Amino acid sequence: MDRTALPEARSTCPYCGVGCGVLLRPDGAGGVIVRGDPEHPANFGRLCSKGSALGETVGLGHRLRAPMVGGVETGWDAALQLVADRFAASIAEHGPDSVAFYVSGQLLTEDYYVANKLMKGFIGSANIDTNSRLCMASSVAGHRRAFGTDTVPGTYEDLDEADLVVLVGSNLAWCHPVLHQRVMATKVARGTKVVVIDPRRTASCDGAEMHLAIAPGGDVALFNRLLGAIHEGGAVDKRFLHNTTGFEDALRAAMNDGGETGLSEAEIAAFCRLWIGTERVVTIYSQGVNQSTSGTDKVNAILNCHLATGRIGRPGMGPFSVTGQPNAMGGREVGGLANMLACHLDLENADHRAAVRGFWQAPAMPDAPGLKAVDMFRAVGDGRIKALWVIHTNPAVSMPEADTVRAAIAGCDFVVVSDVTGATDTARLAHVLLPATAWAEKDGTVTNSDRTISRQRAVLPAPGVARPDWAMLAEVGRRMGWPAAFDYAGPAEIFREYAALSGIAGRFGRDFDISGLSGLDDAEYDALSPTRWPVTATREGGRFFGDGAFFHGDGKARLMPVATRAPAAAPSATYPFRLNTGRVRDQWHTMTRTGLSAKLSAHLAEPFLDIHPTDAARLGLAAADLAEVESAHGRAILRVRVTDAVQRGQLFAPIHWTGETAPSGRIDALVAAATDPVSGQPESKASVVAVRRMQAAWYGFAVSAGPIRAASAYWALATTRGGFRAELAGYAVPQDWEAEARRLFDLPQADVTMLEDAARGTARIAMMQGGRLMAALFVAPRPVAVMRDYLATLPGTAAQGALTGRPPADMPDPGPVLCACFGIGINTIVTGIETRGLMSVEAVGAALDAGTNCGSCRPEIAALLARATQREAAE
Ligand code: SF4
């Protein structure tokens, strides 16, 4: 088929919870051309760097193409029968709670629905949990406590109509870039003010009026101070308060809360004045709030302030939880969390259980919550879970105490992993590997952070015999003895059933009701345009709670009395630093997709540790050194970045690197599995660790057209346009650098040119084959100083002079890539600012293109401009 002749298909970006619409056109060569959908209400055509680079991630080189059992390729029939038999045997011998599913916010709603139905309705256990537990479980719990349901009250349009946007624990500029651009556009259009509450100075601060560098765990104290100020300032909306209960208790708790914020009285007063004085205020919160042992209380401290002032459910105001994953919301809706039923119905409610059981004609239904993620992997470790199915996620890397979790999975009796690749830390531990279809090959729906349901559409054929997840799950359900319940012809049929079930939830007075979509035929489902729930016979979309109607039995919201609790672990003489973990701009989760893009990998090519200059000096650490970071649970080696963006005593490290890309950069190995008592969400941002300089005997940098077989104490691998690049370091210098290079690049026959200075401990090696540079290795006793981005372009070319480590004199060094879309380096932008008088982000864009496509790098360009202005002022 000539796919270039096909029209563009409307689909959804598979990365973050913004849920941007994309237009996809197959390029006829197995790839896909991607652009933002101008008609999608989440992004109106905008995409960030990750969404813009989606076309680079659909290659098939890394794909799992056939089921594997014990490392041996097999057919679907044998593989799925084995899965069904082993799960059934475990249930028969040890009961339904001896098995578990660990799923993912990457799943489409239809996949999620079938997984939840199979586990809760037919296996009869609630042991299904999702990696969304690590992302927004505290928001879910906070919503349920306050509203009676897990309801996001507002919509993205509120960001266009707000006069104040408060970002709490959210680096929106990097983690939800399109929403950040939307906020920045509102700032220009109506002068909206932005406040960032974050221990770190992040890219989001560049567009903010106020940055409150709060102490870790200080959020409850700050919002309690705000609640007190709301009361004292006469800003309580007494009329709206009739729709709530608990105000007096919440206020008393707030007034008695002596918790530390880490802020000055003047900062707190200025924030309270601004918040109280601005009616249209949206408080956006994310992982900095959720990933905490007091995450649920933090959420309720924020909700208390919005409820007390009635600033909820009206244009331009309200609390707003933004989700990390593309379908975290869909997972919440279908009941993908171990403590929820389906369609926001309650597992603990006998009437709800009976209704769902009747609807599904289910033989069994658990009456108590299952194991939440951390407890689930503890149960895997101690043998209570004997059969585990992991779907599209990588817990051996991403769970706290990741080394322990990896060992638990490795020791489990029977592990099934379904994924698009077998090259993940978790997939390598599986007894059965099932090849799943990937983003551009899948059909279904996802729900974004503002309750908009969007279609994801298949535009590429599945490779090999890969199958959609719903099909695998349904087949196992049929083979376990429930053929009628799992007899689905396709995602449209699953969606209809799900929508019909939500009508029952609507009859129980729950918020999640999309019964108005239960009559879609296949063609209407195919054509479904973005639709915000609820969708019933009488209502579609809109905001919740502006009318004062909530979902507790009495119809009222609850203000919760909350008090500051410190993070689970306190810094000590042994572990004196607090470690915050998070995301970088151009990578997603454990990089199984974004890591395939050379463009995205150019921004930050290895795991790093941000440390304050004072702490770095005390530890003898300089920029580009390597640091050993250790907690009670694990150890990592990370590249040092000395920056006052982090406070003294605090550190920041990214979450993305894995055993496949940088084995000593698996940061979750250091994170303790301490969880919030209500939500079960782990505290990923307040670990305590020790830091010291790695006593490396050598450092290396390598580029290669082919794979790099790194095995040193430290290595980090990244994709380039022509192959790979790697950072290396070791404790002992190899005897023979030429032999080491031949092993590293697997080039036993290549011609070698080598410059070695044994006295200085340096070596530079170029390996040529057929007149082309195949690989180059640069070694020094200190961090290697070469022009990495230039060298990364050379493998596969007839380049001469690679060993100089820098471009020819007539070719300026662009520096590390800042604008991923156009591959524009920092040096190019700085030179433009200094020599061409570029004074604004717009001027830089007009002259150099940087920042003019997705706009994700605009905060960093603004920071370069600000630094140039400061330099000028100082001169
Ligand atoms: Fe994808 Fe970026 Fe949009 Fe998130 S903001 S959905 S990553 S394009």
Boltz pocket constraint, residues with backbone or C-beta under 6 A from the ligand:
constraints:
  - pocket:
      binder: B
      contacts: [[A, 13], [A, 14], [A, 15], [A, 16], [A, 17], [A, 18], [A, 19], [A, 20], [A, 43], [A, 46], [A, 47], [A, 48], [A, 49], [A, 50], [A, 51], [A, 52], [A, 175], [A, 176], [A, 177], [A, 178], [A, 179]]
      max_distance: 6.0
